[in-house]
Amino acid sequence: MKQLPLCVGIICVTAIIITVIVCKVSLETIFGLIIGLLIIAFAVAVANLIDL
């Protein structure tokens, strides 16, 4: 279960890279996406703490 954040991080980075290559999106969109992913990652971390 401790490896879950790492896997999620790798998937998120891969998704960002694919999005940039396919859509050629602007940096503003990328930063917005990263902020959203950070919020999701924080929520997952909190959920894991509650489970403990």
mmCIF file of the N, C-alpha and C atoms, coordinates in Angstrom:
data_MODEL
# 
_entry.id   MODEL 
# 
loop_
_atom_site.group_PDB 
_atom_site.id 
_atom_site.type_symbol 
_atom_site.label_atom_id 
_atom_site.label_alt_id 
_atom_site.label_comp_id 
_atom_site.label_asym_id 
_atom_site.label_entity_id 
_atom_site.label_seq_id 
_atom_site.pdbx_PDB_ins_code 
_atom_site.Cartn_x 
_atom_site.Cartn_y 
_atom_site.Cartn_z 
_atom_site.occupancy 
_atom_site.B_iso_or_equiv 
_atom_site.pdbx_formal_charge 
_atom_site.auth_seq_id 
_atom_site.auth_comp_id 
_atom_site.auth_asym_id 
_atom_site.auth_atom_id 
_atom_site.pdbx_PDB_model_num 
ATOM 1   N N  . MET A 1 1  ? 0.834  -1.205 0.000   1.00 0.00 ? 1  MET A N  1 
ATOM 2   C CA . MET A 1 1  ? 0.000  0.000  0.000   1.00 0.00 ? 1  MET A CA 1 
ATOM 3   C C  . MET A 1 1  ? 0.868  1.254  0.000   1.00 0.00 ? 1  MET A C  1 
ATOM 4   N N  . LYS A 1 2  ? 2.092  1.138  0.538   1.00 0.00 ? 2  LYS A N  1 
ATOM 5   C CA . LYS A 1 2  ? 2.977  2.303  0.592   1.00 0.00 ? 2  LYS A CA 1 
ATOM 6   C C  . LYS A 1 2  ? 3.480  2.698  -0.798  1.00 0.00 ? 2  LYS A C  1 
ATOM 7   N N  . GLN A 1 3  ? 3.432  1.760  -1.755  1.00 0.00 ? 3  GLN A N  1 
ATOM 8   C CA . GLN A 1 3  ? 3.913  2.041  -3.105  1.00 0.00 ? 3  GLN A CA 1 
ATOM 9   C C  . GLN A 1 3  ? 2.857  2.724  -3.967  1.00 0.00 ? 3  GLN A C  1 
ATOM 10  N N  . LEU A 1 4  ? 1.624  2.833  -3.469  1.00 0.00 ? 4  LEU A N  1 
ATOM 11  C CA . LEU A 1 4  ? 0.533  3.415  -4.251  1.00 0.00 ? 4  LEU A CA 1 
ATOM 12  C C  . LEU A 1 4  ? 0.821  4.853  -4.685  1.00 0.00 ? 4  LEU A C  1 
ATOM 13  N N  . PRO A 1 5  ? 1.265  5.751  -3.792  1.00 0.00 ? 5  PRO A N  1 
ATOM 14  C CA . PRO A 1 5  ? 1.551  7.134  -4.227  1.00 0.00 ? 5  PRO A CA 1 
ATOM 15  C C  . PRO A 1 5  ? 2.577  7.188  -5.354  1.00 0.00 ? 5  PRO A C  1 
ATOM 16  N N  . LEU A 1 6  ? 3.585  6.329  -5.307  1.00 0.00 ? 6  LEU A N  1 
ATOM 17  C CA . LEU A 1 6  ? 4.608  6.291  -6.351  1.00 0.00 ? 6  LEU A CA 1 
ATOM 18  C C  . LEU A 1 6  ? 3.993  5.923  -7.691  1.00 0.00 ? 6  LEU A C  1 
ATOM 19  N N  . CYS A 1 7  ? 3.150  4.895  -7.686  1.00 0.00 ? 7  CYS A N  1 
ATOM 20  C CA . CYS A 1 7  ? 2.486  4.464  -8.923  1.00 0.00 ? 7  CYS A CA 1 
ATOM 21  C C  . CYS A 1 7  ? 1.592  5.571  -9.463  1.00 0.00 ? 7  CYS A C  1 
ATOM 22  N N  . VAL A 1 8  ? 0.841  6.215  -8.582  1.00 0.00 ? 8  VAL A N  1 
ATOM 23  C CA . VAL A 1 8  ? -0.045 7.308  -8.993  1.00 0.00 ? 8  VAL A CA 1 
ATOM 24  C C  . VAL A 1 8  ? 0.781  8.444  -9.581  1.00 0.00 ? 8  VAL A C  1 
ATOM 25  N N  . GLY A 1 9  ? 1.920  8.757  -8.949  1.00 0.00 ? 9  GLY A N  1 
ATOM 26  C CA . GLY A 1 9  ? 2.798  9.821  -9.438  1.00 0.00 ? 9  GLY A CA 1 
ATOM 27  C C  . GLY A 1 9  ? 3.320  9.516  -10.832 1.00 0.00 ? 9  GLY A C  1 
ATOM 28  N N  . ILE A 1 10 ? 3.757  8.273  -11.046 1.00 0.00 ? 10 ILE A N  1 
ATOM 29  C CA . ILE A 1 10 ? 4.276  7.869  -12.355 1.00 0.00 ? 10 ILE A CA 1 
ATOM 30  C C  . ILE A 1 10 ? 3.178  7.979  -13.410 1.00 0.00 ? 10 ILE A C  1 
ATOM 31  N N  . ILE A 1 11 ? 1.968  7.523  -13.061 1.00 0.00 ? 11 ILE A N  1 
ATOM 32  C CA . ILE A 1 11 ? 0.845  7.591  -13.998 1.00 0.00 ? 11 ILE A CA 1 
ATOM 33  C C  . ILE A 1 11 ? 0.514  9.041  -14.328 1.00 0.00 ? 11 ILE A C  1 
ATOM 34  N N  . CYS A 1 12 ? 0.527  9.919  -13.322 1.00 0.00 ? 12 CYS A N  1 
ATOM 35  C CA . CYS A 1 12 ? 0.208  11.335 -13.534 1.00 0.00 ? 12 CYS A CA 1 
ATOM 36  C C  . CYS A 1 12 ? 1.242  11.988 -14.437 1.00 0.00 ? 12 CYS A C  1 
ATOM 37  N N  . VAL A 1 13 ? 2.526  11.738 -14.177 1.00 0.00 ? 13 VAL A N  1 
ATOM 38  C CA . VAL A 1 13 ? 3.589  12.325 -15.001 1.00 0.00 ? 13 VAL A CA 1 
ATOM 39  C C  . VAL A 1 13 ? 3.461  11.844 -16.439 1.00 0.00 ? 13 VAL A C  1 
ATOM 40  N N  . THR A 1 14 ? 3.203  10.550 -16.609 1.00 0.00 ? 14 THR A N  1 
ATOM 41  C CA . THR A 1 14 ? 3.035  9.994  -17.951 1.00 0.00 ? 14 THR A CA 1 
ATOM 42  C C  . THR A 1 14 ? 1.850  10.638 -18.656 1.00 0.00 ? 14 THR A C  1 
ATOM 43  N N  . ALA A 1 15 ? 0.752  10.804 -17.931 1.00 0.00 ? 15 ALA A N  1 
ATOM 44  C CA . ALA A 1 15 ? -0.448 11.422 -18.507 1.00 0.00 ? 15 ALA A CA 1 
ATOM 45  C C  . ALA A 1 15 ? -0.160 12.857 -18.945 1.00 0.00 ? 15 ALA A C  1 
ATOM 46  N N  . ILE A 1 16 ? 0.586  13.604 -18.128 1.00 0.00 ? 16 ILE A N  1 
ATOM 47  C CA . ILE A 1 16 ? 0.934  14.993 -18.473 1.00 0.00 ? 16 ILE A CA 1 
ATOM 48  C C  . ILE A 1 16 ? 1.776  15.026 -19.743 1.00 0.00 ? 16 ILE A C  1 
ATOM 49  N N  . ILE A 1 17 ? 2.787  14.146 -19.808 1.00 0.00 ? 17 ILE A N  1 
ATOM 50  C CA . ILE A 1 17 ? 3.672  14.104 -20.977 1.00 0.00 ? 17 ILE A CA 1 
ATOM 51  C C  . ILE A 1 17 ? 2.880  13.777 -22.237 1.00 0.00 ? 17 ILE A C  1 
ATOM 52  N N  . ILE A 1 18 ? 1.990  12.774 -22.143 1.00 0.00 ? 18 ILE A N  1 
ATOM 53  C CA . ILE A 1 18 ? 1.174  12.383 -23.292 1.00 0.00 ? 18 ILE A CA 1 
ATOM 54  C C  . ILE A 1 18 ? 0.273  13.535 -23.718 1.00 0.00 ? 18 ILE A C  1 
ATOM 55  N N  . THR A 1 19 ? -0.324 14.218 -22.731 1.00 0.00 ? 19 THR A N  1 
ATOM 56  C CA . THR A 1 19 ? -1.212 15.346 -23.025 1.00 0.00 ? 19 THR A CA 1 
ATOM 57  C C  . THR A 1 19 ? -0.465 16.451 -23.756 1.00 0.00 ? 19 THR A C  1 
ATOM 58  N N  . VAL A 1 20 ? 0.750  16.755 -23.293 1.00 0.00 ? 20 VAL A N  1 
ATOM 59  C CA . VAL A 1 20 ? 1.568  17.805 -23.918 1.00 0.00 ? 20 VAL A CA 1 
ATOM 60  C C  . VAL A 1 20 ? 1.899  17.436 -25.363 1.00 0.00 ? 20 VAL A C  1 
ATOM 61  N N  . ILE A 1 21 ? 2.294  16.163 -25.581 1.00 0.00 ? 21 ILE A N  1 
ATOM 62  C CA . ILE A 1 21 ? 2.681  15.723 -26.917 1.00 0.00 ? 21 ILE A CA 1 
ATOM 63  C C  . ILE A 1 21 ? 1.474  15.719 -27.862 1.00 0.00 ? 21 ILE A C  1 
ATOM 64  N N  . VAL A 1 22 ? 0.344  15.186 -27.391 1.00 0.00 ? 22 VAL A N  1 
ATOM 65  C CA . VAL A 1 22 ? -0.820 15.022 -28.258 1.00 0.00 ? 22 VAL A CA 1 
ATOM 66  C C  . VAL A 1 22 ? -1.497 16.370 -28.530 1.00 0.00 ? 22 VAL A C  1 
ATOM 67  N N  . CYS A 1 23 ? -1.701 17.160 -27.471 1.00 0.00 ? 23 CYS A N  1 
ATOM 68  C CA . CYS A 1 23 ? -2.502 18.379 -27.593 1.00 0.00 ? 23 CYS A CA 1 
ATOM 69  C C  . CYS A 1 23 ? -1.644 19.628 -27.804 1.00 0.00 ? 23 CYS A C  1 
ATOM 70  N N  . LYS A 1 24 ? -0.340 19.543 -27.497 1.00 0.00 ? 24 LYS A N  1 
ATOM 71  C CA . LYS A 1 24 ? 0.541  20.712 -27.554 1.00 0.00 ? 24 LYS A CA 1 
ATOM 72  C C  . LYS A 1 24 ? -0.080 21.867 -26.756 1.00 0.00 ? 24 LYS A C  1 
ATOM 73  N N  . VAL A 1 25 ? -0.511 21.550 -25.537 1.00 0.00 ? 25 VAL A N  1 
ATOM 74  C CA . VAL A 1 25 ? -1.197 22.534 -24.695 1.00 0.00 ? 25 VAL A CA 1 
ATOM 75  C C  . VAL A 1 25 ? -0.201 23.556 -24.160 1.00 0.00 ? 25 VAL A C  1 
ATOM 76  N N  . SER A 1 26 ? -0.727 24.691 -23.702 1.00 0.00 ? 26 SER A N  1 
ATOM 77  C CA . SER A 1 26 ? 0.108  25.775 -23.182 1.00 0.00 ? 26 SER A CA 1 
ATOM 78  C C  . SER A 1 26 ? 0.587  25.451 -21.770 1.00 0.00 ? 26 SER A C  1 
ATOM 79  N N  . LEU A 1 27 ? 1.595  26.189 -21.312 1.00 0.00 ? 27 LEU A N  1 
ATOM 80  C CA . LEU A 1 27 ? 2.148  25.972 -19.976 1.00 0.00 ? 27 LEU A CA 1 
ATOM 81  C C  . LEU A 1 27 ? 1.109  26.262 -18.903 1.00 0.00 ? 27 LEU A C  1 
ATOM 82  N N  . GLU A 1 28 ? 0.242  27.246 -19.147 1.00 0.00 ? 28 GLU A N  1 
ATOM 83  C CA . GLU A 1 28 ? -0.787 27.585 -18.156 1.00 0.00 ? 28 GLU A CA 1 
ATOM 84  C C  . GLU A 1 28 ? -1.692 26.390 -17.901 1.00 0.00 ? 28 GLU A C  1 
ATOM 85  N N  . THR A 1 29 ? -2.057 25.696 -18.974 1.00 0.00 ? 29 THR A N  1 
ATOM 86  C CA . THR A 1 29 ? -2.916 24.513 -18.840 1.00 0.00 ? 29 THR A CA 1 
ATOM 87  C C  . THR A 1 29 ? -2.194 23.428 -18.055 1.00 0.00 ? 29 THR A C  1 
ATOM 88  N N  . ILE A 1 30 ? -0.883 23.267 -18.338 1.00 0.00 ? 30 ILE A N  1 
ATOM 89  C CA . ILE A 1 30 ? -0.097 22.243 -17.650 1.00 0.00 ? 30 ILE A CA 1 
ATOM 90  C C  . ILE A 1 30 ? -0.035 22.542 -16.153 1.00 0.00 ? 30 ILE A C  1 
ATOM 91  N N  . PHE A 1 31 ? 0.230  23.817 -15.801 1.00 0.00 ? 31 PHE A N  1 
ATOM 92  C CA . PHE A 1 31 ? 0.303  24.185 -14.380 1.00 0.00 ? 31 PHE A CA 1 
ATOM 93  C C  . PHE A 1 31 ? -1.040 23.959 -13.694 1.00 0.00 ? 31 PHE A C  1 
ATOM 94  N N  . GLY A 1 32 ? -2.125 24.287 -14.383 1.00 0.00 ? 32 GLY A N  1 
ATOM 95  C CA . GLY A 1 32 ? -3.454 24.045 -13.836 1.00 0.00 ? 32 GLY A CA 1 
ATOM 96  C C  . GLY A 1 32 ? -3.682 22.563 -13.582 1.00 0.00 ? 32 GLY A C  1 
ATOM 97  N N  . LEU A 1 33 ? -3.218 21.740 -14.535 1.00 0.00 ? 33 LEU A N  1 
ATOM 98  C CA . LEU A 1 33 ? -3.354 20.289 -14.409 1.00 0.00 ? 33 LEU A CA 1 
ATOM 99  C C  . LEU A 1 33 ? -2.536 19.769 -13.231 1.00 0.00 ? 33 LEU A C  1 
ATOM 100 N N  . ILE A 1 34 ? -1.306 20.294 -13.082 1.00 0.00 ? 34 ILE A N  1 
ATOM 101 C CA . ILE A 1 34 ? -0.431 19.863 -11.989 1.00 0.00 ? 34 ILE A CA 1 
ATOM 102 C C  . ILE A 1 34 ? -1.058 20.219 -10.641 1.00 0.00 ? 34 ILE A C  1 
ATOM 103 N N  . ILE A 1 35 ? -1.619 21.433 -10.536 1.00 0.00 ? 35 ILE A N  1 
ATOM 104 C CA . ILE A 1 35 ? -2.266 21.853 -9.283  1.00 0.00 ? 35 ILE A CA 1 
ATOM 105 C C  . ILE A 1 35 ? -3.424 20.916 -8.960  1.00 0.00 ? 35 ILE A C  1 
ATOM 106 N N  . GLY A 1 36 ? -4.205 20.579 -9.983  1.00 0.00 ? 36 GLY A N  1 
ATOM 107 C CA . GLY A 1 36 ? -5.321 19.649 -9.793  1.00 0.00 ? 36 GLY A CA 1 
ATOM 108 C C  . GLY A 1 36 ? -4.843 18.289 -9.324  1.00 0.00 ? 36 GLY A C  1 
ATOM 109 N N  . LEU A 1 37 ? -3.750 17.804 -9.918  1.00 0.00 ? 37 LEU A N  1 
ATOM 110 C CA . LEU A 1 37 ? -3.198 16.506 -9.530  1.00 0.00 ? 37 LEU A CA 1 
ATOM 111 C C  . LEU A 1 37 ? -2.665 16.541 -8.102  1.00 0.00 ? 37 LEU A C  1 
ATOM 112 N N  . LEU A 1 38 ? -2.061 17.674 -7.711  1.00 0.00 ? 38 LEU A N  1 
ATOM 113 C CA . LEU A 1 38 ? -1.557 17.816 -6.343  1.00 0.00 ? 38 LEU A CA 1 
ATOM 114 C C  . LEU A 1 38 ? -2.707 17.745 -5.344  1.00 0.00 ? 38 LEU A C  1 
ATOM 115 N N  . ILE A 1 39 ? -3.830 18.382 -5.691  1.00 0.00 ? 39 ILE A N  1 
ATOM 116 C CA . ILE A 1 39 ? -5.008 18.349 -4.823  1.00 0.00 ? 39 ILE A CA 1 
ATOM 117 C C  . ILE A 1 39 ? -5.512 16.913 -4.688  1.00 0.00 ? 39 ILE A C  1 
ATOM 118 N N  . ILE A 1 40 ? -5.548 16.190 -5.817  1.00 0.00 ? 40 ILE A N  1 
ATOM 119 C CA . ILE A 1 40 ? -5.992 14.785 -5.801  1.00 0.00 ? 40 ILE A CA 1 
ATOM 120 C C  . ILE A 1 40 ? -5.042 13.937 -4.958  1.00 0.00 ? 40 ILE A C  1 
ATOM 121 N N  . ALA A 1 41 ? -3.723 14.167 -5.154  1.00 0.00 ? 41 ALA A N  1 
ATOM 122 C CA . ALA A 1 41 ? -2.720 13.408 -4.405  1.00 0.00 ? 41 ALA A CA 1 
ATOM 123 C C  . ALA A 1 41 ? -2.862 13.677 -2.906  1.00 0.00 ? 41 ALA A C  1 
ATOM 124 N N  . PHE A 1 42 ? -3.133 14.941 -2.539  1.00 0.00 ? 42 PHE A N  1 
ATOM 125 C CA . PHE A 1 42 ? -3.329 15.297 -1.136  1.00 0.00 ? 42 PHE A CA 1 
ATOM 126 C C  . PHE A 1 42 ? -4.549 14.588 -0.570  1.00 0.00 ? 42 PHE A C  1 
ATOM 127 N N  . ALA A 1 43 ? -5.630 14.554 -1.353  1.00 0.00 ? 43 ALA A N  1 
ATOM 128 C CA . ALA A 1 43 ? -6.854 13.880 -0.924  1.00 0.00 ? 43 ALA A CA 1 
ATOM 129 C C  . ALA A 1 43 ? -6.593 12.388 -0.706  1.00 0.00 ? 43 ALA A C  1 
ATOM 130 N N  . VAL A 1 44 ? -5.810 11.771 -1.612  1.00 0.00 ? 44 VAL A N  1 
ATOM 131 C CA . VAL A 1 44 ? -5.475 10.352 -1.480  1.00 0.00 ? 44 VAL A CA 1 
ATOM 132 C C  . VAL A 1 44 ? -4.643 10.126 -0.218  1.00 0.00 ? 44 VAL A C  1 
ATOM 133 N N  . ALA A 1 45 ? -3.687 11.023 0.046   1.00 0.00 ? 45 ALA A N  1 
ATOM 134 C CA . ALA A 1 45 ? -2.851 10.902 1.227   1.00 0.00 ? 45 ALA A CA 1 
ATOM 135 C C  . ALA A 1 45 ? -3.692 10.996 2.499   1.00 0.00 ? 45 ALA A C  1 
ATOM 136 N N  . VAL A 1 46 ? -4.632 11.941 2.531   1.00 0.00 ? 46 VAL A N  1 
ATOM 137 C CA . VAL A 1 46 ? -5.513 12.095 3.689   1.00 0.00 ? 46 VAL A CA 1 
ATOM 138 C C  . VAL A 1 46 ? -6.359 10.836 3.882   1.00 0.00 ? 46 VAL A C  1 
ATOM 139 N N  . ALA A 1 47 ? -6.891 10.298 2.754   1.00 0.00 ? 47 ALA A N  1 
ATOM 140 C CA . ALA A 1 47 ? -7.693 9.080  2.824   1.00 0.00 ? 47 ALA A CA 1 
ATOM 141 C C  . ALA A 1 47 ? -6.870 7.922  3.392   1.00 0.00 ? 47 ALA A C  1 
ATOM 142 N N  . ASN A 1 48 ? -5.589 7.835  2.992   1.00 0.00 ? 48 ASN A N  1 
ATOM 143 C CA . ASN A 1 48 ? -4.723 6.781  3.499   1.00 0.00 ? 48 ASN A CA 1 
ATOM 144 C C  . ASN A 1 48 ? -4.500 6.945  4.991   1.00 0.00 ? 48 ASN A C  1 
ATOM 145 N N  . LEU A 1 49 ? -4.348 8.195  5.451   1.00 0.00 ? 49 LEU A N  1 
ATOM 146 C CA . LEU A 1 49 ? -4.142 8.450  6.873   1.00 0.00 ? 49 LEU A CA 1 
ATOM 147 C C  . LEU A 1 49 ? -5.381 8.075  7.668   1.00 0.00 ? 49 LEU A C  1 
ATOM 148 N N  . ILE A 1 50 ? -6.556 8.353  7.111   1.00 0.00 ? 50 ILE A N  1 
ATOM 149 C CA . ILE A 1 50 ? -7.807 8.012  7.793   1.00 0.00 ? 50 ILE A CA 1 
ATOM 150 C C  . ILE A 1 50 ? -7.927 6.485  7.917   1.00 0.00 ? 50 ILE A C  1 
ATOM 151 N N  . ASP A 1 51 ? -7.497 5.767  6.867   1.00 0.00 ? 51 ASP A N  1 
ATOM 152 C CA . ASP A 1 51 ? -7.549 4.295  6.892   1.00 0.00 ? 51 ASP A CA 1 
ATOM 153 C C  . ASP A 1 51 ? -6.661 3.732  7.995   1.00 0.00 ? 51 ASP A C  1 
ATOM 154 N N  . LEU A 1 52 ? -5.518 4.416  8.247   1.00 0.00 ? 52 LEU A N  1 
ATOM 155 C CA . LEU A 1 52 ? -4.609 3.934  9.292   1.00 0.00 ? 52 LEU A CA 1 
ATOM 156 C C  . LEU A 1 52 ? -5.254 4.116  10.655  1.00 0.00 ? 52 LEU A C  1 
# 
